[in-house]
Amino acid sequence: TLARLASDREGFKMHIATGQARPMPKYHEIGCPQYAGMRVILNGEVNAFMQHLASQHYAIVYGDLKEEIVELCQQLSIRPVVS
């Protein structure tokens, strides 16, 4: 599950998406360690995700927590945007 809190003219919103995490291909650069990372294959349409992109940084957790995050958003008066 990926999520990002952002704001716009309508107030706060939480962009939420689900997908599968895959390992990054190994690469080697002289003097540079490989940083932790993953490739995410989205469950939804990539174009729909990009239409709501809130930042280049998202919080990522293992497991499908979409419903729990939507419920939290409703309790906190944050507009959930699921893609």
Biopython code that builds the backbone (N, CA, C, O; Angstrom):
import numpy as np
from Bio.PDB.StructureBuilder import StructureBuilder

atoms = [
    (1, "THR", "N", (0.848, -1.177, 0.000)),
    (1, "THR", "CA", (0.000, 0.000, 0.000)),
    (1, "THR", "C", (0.892, 1.238, 0.000)),
    (1, "THR", "O", (1.834, 1.340, 0.786)),
    (2, "LEU", "N", (0.584, 2.166, -0.884)),
    (2, "LEU", "CA", (1.290, 3.442, -0.961)),
    (2, "LEU", "C", (0.326, 4.533, -0.527)),
    (2, "LEU", "O", (-0.857, 4.478, -0.866)),
    (3, "ALA", "N", (0.805, 5.523, 0.215)),
    (3, "ALA", "CA", (-0.051, 6.635, 0.622)),
    (3, "ALA", "C", (0.775, 7.908, 0.735)),
    (3, "ALA", "O", (1.956, 7.880, 1.081)),
    (4, "ARG", "N", (0.120, 9.026, 0.432)),
    (4, "ARG", "CA", (0.770, 10.331, 0.534)),
    (4, "ARG", "C", (-0.273, 11.365, 0.937)),
    (4, "ARG", "O", (-1.299, 11.515, 0.273)),
    (5, "LEU", "N", (-0.005, 12.076, 2.027)),
    (5, "LEU", "CA", (-0.857, 13.173, 2.464)),
    (5, "LEU", "C", (-0.418, 14.435, 1.739)),
    (5, "LEU", "O", (0.772, 14.743, 1.670)),
    (6, "ALA", "N", (-1.387, 15.161, 1.200)),
    (6, "ALA", "CA", (-1.097, 16.398, 0.478)),
    (6, "ALA", "C", (-2.250, 17.368, 0.717)),
    (6, "ALA", "O", (-3.249, 17.015, 1.344)),
    (7, "SER", "N", (-2.105, 18.571, 0.222)),
    (7, "SER", "CA", (-3.194, 19.541, 0.327)),
    (7, "SER", "C", (-3.369, 20.238, -1.013)),
    (7, "SER", "O", (-2.438, 20.363, -1.807)),
    (8, "ASP", "N", (-4.589, 20.682, -1.229)),
    (8, "ASP", "CA", (-4.912, 21.474, -2.412)),
    (8, "ASP", "C", (-5.940, 22.523, -1.985)),
    (8, "ASP", "O", (-6.153, 22.729, -0.790)),
    (9, "ARG", "N", (-6.569, 23.175, -2.939)),
    (9, "ARG", "CA", (-7.528, 24.241, -2.616)),
    (9, "ARG", "C", (-8.728, 23.736, -1.826)),
    (9, "ARG", "O", (-9.396, 24.508, -1.138)),
    (10, "GLU", "N", (-9.000, 22.436, -1.928)),
    (10, "GLU", "CA", (-10.150, 21.856, -1.230)),
    (10, "GLU", "C", (-9.791, 21.365, 0.166)),
    (10, "GLU", "O", (-10.682, 20.939, 0.901)),
    (11, "GLY", "N", (-8.533, 21.407, 0.556)),
    (11, "GLY", "CA", (-8.108, 20.946, 1.874)),
    (11, "GLY", "C", (-7.147, 19.781, 1.761)),
    (11, "GLY", "O", (-6.467, 19.612, 0.749)),
    (12, "PHE", "N", (-7.099, 18.978, 2.815)),
    (12, "PHE", "CA", (-6.186, 17.835, 2.829)),
    (12, "PHE", "C", (-6.766, 16.655, 2.065)),
    (12, "PHE", "O", (-7.975, 16.424, 2.060)),
    (13, "LYS", "N", (-5.871, 15.917, 1.420)),
    (13, "LYS", "CA", (-6.255, 14.692, 0.715)),
    (13, "LYS", "C", (-5.171, 13.649, 0.950)),
    (13, "LYS", "O", (-4.010, 13.979, 1.194)),
    (14, "MET", "N", (-5.572, 12.388, 0.872)),
    (14, "MET", "CA", (-4.627, 11.276, 1.006)),
    (14, "MET", "C", (-4.724, 10.445, -0.266)),
    (14, "MET", "O", (-5.760, 9.842, -0.547)),
    (15, "HIS", "N", (-3.637, 10.419, -1.032)),
    (15, "HIS", "CA", (-3.587, 9.585, -2.235)),
    (15, "HIS", "C", (-3.185, 8.185, -1.806)),
    (15, "HIS", "O", (-2.158, 8.000, -1.152)),
    (16, "ILE", "N", (-3.998, 7.194, -2.173)),
    (16, "ILE", "CA", (-3.811, 5.816, -1.736)),
    (16, "ILE", "C", (-3.822, 4.905, -2.955)),
    (16, "ILE", "O", (-4.662, 5.058, -3.841)),
    (17, "ALA", "N", (-2.892, 3.960, -2.999)),
    (17, "ALA", "CA", (-2.850, 2.971, -4.081)),
    (17, "ALA", "C", (-2.281, 1.669, -3.527)),
    (17, "ALA", "O", (-1.584, 1.657, -2.513)),
    (18, "THR", "N", (-2.590, 0.587, -4.209)),
    (18, "THR", "CA", (-2.036, -0.711, -3.818)),
    (18, "THR", "C", (-1.286, -1.303, -4.999)),
    (18, "THR", "O", (-1.493, -0.917, -6.149)),
    (19, "GLY", "N", (-0.415, -2.242, -4.690)),
    (19, "GLY", "CA", (0.365, -2.899, -5.733)),
    (19, "GLY", "C", (1.223, -3.989, -5.131)),
    (19, "GLY", "O", (1.096, -4.325, -3.954)),
    (20, "GLN", "N", (2.091, -4.532, -5.952)),
    (20, "GLN", "CA", (3.014, -5.577, -5.505)),
    (20, "GLN", "C", (4.438, -5.024, -5.534)),
    (20, "GLN", "O", (4.850, -4.375, -6.496)),
    (21, "ALA", "N", (5.177, -5.295, -4.458)),
    (21, "ALA", "CA", (6.577, -4.865, -4.371)),
    (21, "ALA", "C", (7.459, -5.919, -5.020)),
    (21, "ALA", "O", (7.295, -7.114, -4.773)),
    (22, "ARG", "N", (8.383, -5.481, -5.837)),
    (22, "ARG", "CA", (9.348, -6.361, -6.496)),
    (22, "ARG", "C", (10.748, -5.823, -6.231)),
    (22, "ARG", "O", (10.928, -4.612, -6.105)),
    (23, "PRO", "N", (11.743, -6.706, -6.144)),
    (23, "PRO", "CA", (13.111, -6.227, -5.904)),
    (23, "PRO", "C", (13.636, -5.421, -7.090)),
    (23, "PRO", "O", (13.264, -5.651, -8.240)),
    (24, "MET", "N", (14.499, -4.482, -6.775)),
    (24, "MET", "CA", (15.157, -3.693, -7.817)),
    (24, "MET", "C", (16.266, -4.525, -8.435)),
    (24, "MET", "O", (16.880, -5.339, -7.745)),
    (25, "PRO", "N", (16.536, -4.338, -9.727)),
    (25, "PRO", "CA", (17.686, -5.024, -10.320)),
    (25, "PRO", "C", (18.973, -4.518, -9.668)),
    (25, "PRO", "O", (19.069, -3.346, -9.302)),
    (26, "LYS", "N", (19.937, -5.384, -9.530)),
    (26, "LYS", "CA", (21.219, -4.999, -8.936)),
    (26, "LYS", "C", (21.987, -4.107, -9.907)),
    (26, "LYS", "O", (21.970, -4.328, -11.118)),
    (27, "TYR", "N", (22.646, -3.119, -9.370)),
    (27, "TYR", "CA", (23.515, -2.273, -10.176)),
    (27, "TYR", "C", (24.734, -1.915, -9.342)),
    (27, "TYR", "O", (24.699, -1.979, -8.113)),
    (28, "HIS", "N", (25.780, -1.549, -10.000)),
    (28, "HIS", "CA", (27.024, -1.203, -9.311)),
    (28, "HIS", "C", (27.545, 0.112, -9.872)),
    (28, "HIS", "O", (27.690, 0.275, -11.083)),
    (29, "GLU", "N", (27.820, 1.040, -8.974)),
    (29, "GLU", "CA", (28.473, 2.284, -9.348)),
    (29, "GLU", "C", (29.708, 2.412, -8.479)),
    (29, "GLU", "O", (29.672, 2.107, -7.287)),
    (30, "ILE", "N", (30.769, 2.852, -9.059)),
    (30, "ILE", "CA", (32.033, 2.956, -8.325)),
    (30, "ILE", "C", (31.864, 3.924, -7.156)),
    (30, "ILE", "O", (31.529, 5.094, -7.342)),
    (31, "GLY", "N", (32.103, 3.414, -5.951)),
    (31, "GLY", "CA", (32.053, 4.243, -4.758)),
    (31, "GLY", "C", (30.672, 4.552, -4.219)),
    (31, "GLY", "O", (30.558, 5.227, -3.197)),
    (32, "CYS", "N", (29.617, 4.082, -4.871)),
    (32, "CYS", "CA", (28.262, 4.385, -4.412)),
    (32, "CYS", "C", (27.547, 3.103, -4.006)),
    (32, "CYS", "O", (27.417, 2.184, -4.814)),
    (33, "PRO", "N", (27.082, 3.034, -2.761)),
    (33, "PRO", "CA", (26.346, 1.837, -2.352)),
    (33, "PRO", "C", (24.956, 1.820, -2.982)),
    (33, "PRO", "O", (24.420, 2.861, -3.362)),
    (34, "GLN", "N", (24.393, 0.641, -3.085)),
    (34, "GLN", "CA", (23.027, 0.537, -3.589)),
    (34, "GLN", "C", (22.078, 0.834, -2.437)),
    (34, "GLN", "O", (22.134, 0.177, -1.398)),
    (35, "TYR", "N", (21.225, 1.804, -2.614)),
    (35, "TYR", "CA", (20.281, 2.185, -1.570)),
    (35, "TYR", "C", (19.092, 1.240, -1.567)),
    (35, "TYR", "O", (18.783, 0.590, -2.567)),
    (36, "ALA", "N", (18.435, 1.181, -0.415)),
    (36, "ALA", "CA", (17.231, 0.350, -0.309)),
    (36, "ALA", "C", (16.170, 0.891, -1.258)),
    (36, "ALA", "O", (15.993, 2.104, -1.375)),
    (37, "GLY", "N", (15.484, 0.012, -1.916)),
    (37, "GLY", "CA", (14.444, 0.428, -2.838)),
    (37, "GLY", "C", (13.664, -0.761, -3.334)),
    (37, "GLY", "O", (14.016, -1.909, -3.060)),
    (38, "MET", "N", (12.616, -0.488, -4.058)),
    (38, "MET", "CA", (11.802, -1.543, -4.638)),
    (38, "MET", "C", (11.100, -1.010, -5.874)),
    (38, "MET", "O", (10.949, 0.198, -6.053)),
    (39, "ARG", "N", (10.686, -1.912, -6.699)),
    (39, "ARG", "CA", (9.862, -1.603, -7.865)),
    (39, "ARG", "C", (8.431, -1.948, -7.460)),
    (39, "ARG", "O", (8.196, -3.019, -6.899)),
    (40, "VAL", "N", (7.480, -1.070, -7.731)),
    (40, "VAL", "CA", (6.084, -1.324, -7.379)),
    (40, "VAL", "C", (5.274, -1.486, -8.654)),
    (40, "VAL", "O", (5.272, -0.613, -9.522)),
    (41, "ILE", "N", (4.587, -2.619, -8.755)),
    (41, "ILE", "CA", (3.655, -2.869, -9.854)),
    (41, "ILE", "C", (2.270, -2.522, -9.323)),
    (41, "ILE", "O", (1.736, -3.241, -8.478)),
    (42, "LEU", "N", (1.685, -1.435, -9.805)),
    (42, "LEU", "CA", (0.401, -0.965, -9.295)),
    (42, "LEU", "C", (-0.728, -1.914, -9.665)),
    (42, "LEU", "O", (-0.725, -2.512, -10.741)),
    (43, "ASN", "N", (-1.702, -2.048, -8.756)),
    (43, "ASN", "CA", (-2.898, -2.838, -9.055)),
    (43, "ASN", "C", (-3.832, -2.081, -9.991)),
    (43, "ASN", "O", (-4.527, -2.698, -10.798)),
    (44, "GLY", "N", (-3.860, -0.765, -9.896)),
    (44, "GLY", "CA", (-4.734, 0.046, -10.738)),
    (44, "GLY", "C", (-4.014, 0.541, -11.978)),
    (44, "GLY", "O", (-2.893, 0.128, -12.276)),
    (45, "GLU", "N", (-4.677, 1.426, -12.689)),
    (45, "GLU", "CA", (-4.121, 2.008, -13.910)),
    (45, "GLU", "C", (-3.034, 3.031, -13.573)),
    (45, "GLU", "O", (-3.215, 3.870, -12.691)),
    (46, "VAL", "N", (-1.929, 2.956, -14.266)),
    (46, "VAL", "CA", (-0.818, 3.882, -14.034)),
    (46, "VAL", "C", (-1.255, 5.313, -14.322)),
    (46, "VAL", "O", (-0.897, 6.225, -13.577)),
    (47, "ASN", "N", (-2.018, 5.524, -15.384)),
    (47, "ASN", "CA", (-2.462, 6.880, -15.727)),
    (47, "ASN", "C", (-3.333, 7.475, -14.630)),
    (47, "ASN", "O", (-3.227, 8.665, -14.335)),
    (48, "ALA", "N", (-4.196, 6.661, -14.022)),
    (48, "ALA", "CA", (-5.037, 7.140, -12.923)),
    (48, "ALA", "C", (-4.168, 7.531, -11.730)),
    (48, "ALA", "O", (-4.418, 8.549, -11.084)),
    (49, "PHE", "N", (-3.149, 6.727, -11.437)),
    (49, "PHE", "CA", (-2.223, 7.054, -10.347)),
    (49, "PHE", "C", (-1.524, 8.379, -10.642)),
    (49, "PHE", "O", (-1.431, 9.238, -9.765)),
    (50, "MET", "N", (-1.037, 8.549, -11.854)),
    (50, "MET", "CA", (-0.296, 9.758, -12.215)),
    (50, "MET", "C", (-1.175, 11.005, -12.168)),
    (50, "MET", "O", (-0.673, 12.091, -11.876)),
    (51, "GLN", "N", (-2.466, 10.881, -12.445)),
    (51, "GLN", "CA", (-3.372, 12.031, -12.387)),
    (51, "GLN", "C", (-3.488, 12.589, -10.970)),
    (51, "GLN", "O", (-3.795, 13.767, -10.785)),
    (52, "HIS", "N", (-3.240, 11.741, -9.973)),
    (52, "HIS", "CA", (-3.374, 12.160, -8.577)),
    (52, "HIS", "C", (-2.030, 12.228, -7.857)),
    (52, "HIS", "O", (-1.995, 12.402, -6.639)),
    (53, "LEU", "N", (-0.931, 12.095, -8.588)),
    (53, "LEU", "CA", (0.400, 12.076, -7.986)),
    (53, "LEU", "C", (0.587, 13.295, -7.083)),
    (53, "LEU", "O", (0.412, 14.434, -7.516)),
    (54, "ALA", "N", (0.946, 13.039, -5.821)),
    (54, "ALA", "CA", (1.063, 14.121, -4.847)),
    (54, "ALA", "C", (2.510, 14.530, -4.598)),
    (54, "ALA", "O", (2.756, 15.638, -4.121)),
    (55, "SER", "N", (3.460, 13.675, -4.906)),
    (55, "SER", "CA", (4.869, 13.955, -4.634)),
    (55, "SER", "C", (5.703, 12.825, -5.212)),
    (55, "SER", "O", (5.166, 11.813, -5.664)),
    (56, "GLN", "N", (7.013, 13.001, -5.195)),
    (56, "GLN", "CA", (7.886, 11.902, -5.604)),
    (56, "GLN", "C", (8.138, 10.944, -4.450)),
    (56, "GLN", "O", (8.764, 9.903, -4.646)),
    (57, "HIS", "N", (7.664, 11.273, -3.245)),
    (57, "HIS", "CA", (7.871, 10.427, -2.066)),
    (57, "HIS", "C", (6.530, 9.959, -1.511)),
    (57, "HIS", "O", (5.641, 10.772, -1.258)),
    (58, "TYR", "N", (6.388, 8.660, -1.322)),
    (58, "TYR", "CA", (5.185, 8.055, -0.744)),
    (58, "TYR", "C", (5.601, 7.148, 0.402)),
    (58, "TYR", "O", (6.679, 6.554, 0.374)),
    (59, "ALA", "N", (4.743, 7.043, 1.409)),
    (59, "ALA", "CA", (4.949, 6.044, 2.461)),
    (59, "ALA", "C", (4.478, 4.706, 1.900)),
    (59, "ALA", "O", (3.420, 4.629, 1.275)),
    (60, "ILE", "N", (5.260, 3.655, 2.122)),
    (60, "ILE", "CA", (4.932, 2.329, 1.597)),
    (60, "ILE", "C", (4.966, 1.329, 2.742)),
    (60, "ILE", "O", (5.915, 1.295, 3.527)),
    (61, "VAL", "N", (3.922, 0.515, 2.828)),
    (61, "VAL", "CA", (3.878, -0.569, 3.813)),
    (61, "VAL", "C", (3.496, -1.856, 3.098)),
    (61, "VAL", "O", (2.782, -1.831, 2.095)),
    (62, "TYR", "N", (3.973, -2.974, 3.616)),
    (62, "TYR", "CA", (3.585, -4.269, 3.068)),
    (62, "TYR", "C", (2.180, -4.607, 3.546)),
    (62, "TYR", "O", (1.850, -4.394, 4.713)),
    (63, "GLY", "N", (1.367, -5.125, 2.664)),
    (63, "GLY", "CA", (-0.006, -5.501, 2.985)),
    (63, "GLY", "C", (-0.991, -4.508, 2.394)),
    (63, "GLY", "O", (-0.636, -3.372, 2.080)),
    (64, "ASP", "N", (-2.229, -4.950, 2.248)),
    (64, "ASP", "CA", (-3.290, -4.098, 1.709)),
    (64, "ASP", "C", (-3.997, -3.405, 2.871)),
    (64, "ASP", "O", (-4.855, -3.997, 3.524)),
    (65, "LEU", "N", (-3.636, -2.160, 3.123)),
    (65, "LEU", "CA", (-4.230, -1.371, 4.198)),
    (65, "LEU", "C", (-5.133, -0.267, 3.663)),
    (65, "LEU", "O", (-5.455, 0.682, 4.379)),
    (66, "LYS", "N", (-5.537, -0.392, 2.412)),
    (66, "LYS", "CA", (-6.341, 0.649, 1.759)),
    (66, "LYS", "C", (-7.595, 0.979, 2.561)),
    (66, "LYS", "O", (-7.856, 2.152, 2.830)),
    (67, "GLU", "N", (-8.375, -0.025, 2.948)),
    (67, "GLU", "CA", (-9.627, 0.233, 3.663)),
    (67, "GLU", "C", (-9.378, 0.907, 5.010)),
    (67, "GLU", "O", (-10.127, 1.802, 5.402)),
    (68, "GLU", "N", (-8.342, 0.489, 5.716)),
    (68, "GLU", "CA", (-8.023, 1.092, 7.006)),
    (68, "GLU", "C", (-7.618, 2.553, 6.853)),
    (68, "GLU", "O", (-7.989, 3.390, 7.676)),
    (69, "ILE", "N", (-6.859, 2.864, 5.802)),
    (69, "ILE", "CA", (-6.433, 4.246, 5.573)),
    (69, "ILE", "C", (-7.623, 5.104, 5.171)),
    (69, "ILE", "O", (-7.734, 6.248, 5.611)),
    (70, "VAL", "N", (-8.513, 4.571, 4.343)),
    (70, "VAL", "CA", (-9.723, 5.306, 3.958)),
    (70, "VAL", "C", (-10.562, 5.602, 5.199)),
    (70, "VAL", "O", (-11.066, 6.714, 5.354)),
    (71, "GLU", "N", (-10.715, 4.621, 6.079)),
    (71, "GLU", "CA", (-11.482, 4.830, 7.312)),
    (71, "GLU", "C", (-10.836, 5.905, 8.187)),
    (71, "GLU", "O", (-11.532, 6.756, 8.741)),
    (72, "LEU", "N", (-9.511, 5.869, 8.313)),
    (72, "LEU", "CA", (-8.803, 6.895, 9.076)),
    (72, "LEU", "C", (-9.028, 8.276, 8.467)),
    (72, "LEU", "O", (-9.267, 9.243, 9.191)),
    (73, "CYS", "N", (-8.954, 8.369, 7.157)),
    (73, "CYS", "CA", (-9.185, 9.644, 6.475)),
    (73, "CYS", "C", (-10.574, 10.184, 6.792)),
    (73, "CYS", "O", (-10.729, 11.377, 7.053)),
    (74, "GLN", "N", (-11.576, 9.326, 6.771)),
    (74, "GLN", "CA", (-12.943, 9.755, 7.069)),
    (74, "GLN", "C", (-13.045, 10.275, 8.498)),
    (74, "GLN", "O", (-13.734, 11.264, 8.747)),
    (75, "GLN", "N", (-12.372, 9.624, 9.434)),
    (75, "GLN", "CA", (-12.406, 10.064, 10.831)),
    (75, "GLN", "C", (-11.701, 11.401, 11.023)),
    (75, "GLN", "O", (-12.071, 12.173, 11.907)),
    (76, "LEU", "N", (-10.692, 11.681, 10.207)),
    (76, "LEU", "CA", (-9.902, 12.906, 10.335)),
    (76, "LEU", "C", (-10.320, 13.998, 9.349)),
    (76, "LEU", "O", (-9.648, 15.025, 9.245)),
    (77, "SER", "N", (-11.422, 13.788, 8.626)),
    (77, "SER", "CA", (-11.917, 14.746, 7.624)),
    (77, "SER", "C", (-10.877, 15.030, 6.548)),
    (77, "SER", "O", (-10.701, 16.170, 6.119)),
    (78, "ILE", "N", (-10.191, 13.972, 6.121)),
    (78, "ILE", "CA", (-9.236, 14.045, 5.015)),
    (78, "ILE", "C", (-9.879, 13.349, 3.825)),
    (78, "ILE", "O", (-10.424, 12.254, 3.966)),
    (79, "ARG", "N", (-9.819, 13.974, 2.657)),
    (79, "ARG", "CA", (-10.422, 13.398, 1.455)),
    (79, "ARG", "C", (-9.544, 12.265, 0.932)),
    (79, "ARG", "O", (-8.413, 12.511, 0.513)),
    (80, "PRO", "N", (-10.052, 11.006, 0.948)),
    (80, "PRO", "CA", (-9.265, 9.907, 0.388)),
    (80, "PRO", "C", (-9.384, 9.888, -1.137)),
    (80, "PRO", "O", (-10.478, 10.023, -1.684)),
    (81, "VAL", "N", (-8.258, 9.722, -1.809)),
    (81, "VAL", "CA", (-8.223, 9.607, -3.268)),
    (81, "VAL", "C", (-7.565, 8.267, -3.575)),
    (81, "VAL", "O", (-6.352, 8.115, -3.433)),
    (82, "VAL", "N", (-8.378, 7.292, -3.998)),
    (82, "VAL", "CA", (-7.878, 5.942, -4.251)),
    (82, "VAL", "C", (-7.695, 5.753, -5.746)),
    (82, "VAL", "O", (-8.608, 6.015, -6.528)),
    (83, "SER", "N", (-6.507, 5.297, -6.142)),
    (83, "SER", "CA", (-6.273, 5.022, -7.570)),
    (83, "SER", "C", (-5.602, 3.683, -7.724)),
    (83, "SER", "O", (-5.317, 3.261, -8.845)),
]
sb = StructureBuilder()
sb.init_structure("model")
sb.init_model(0)
sb.init_chain("A")
sb.init_seg("    ")
for serial, (resi, resn, name, xyz) in enumerate(atoms, 1):
    if name == "N":
        sb.init_residue(resn, " ", resi, " ")
    sb.init_atom(name, np.array(xyz, "f"), 0.0, 1.0, " ", f" {name:<3s}", serial, name[0])
structure = sb.get_structure()
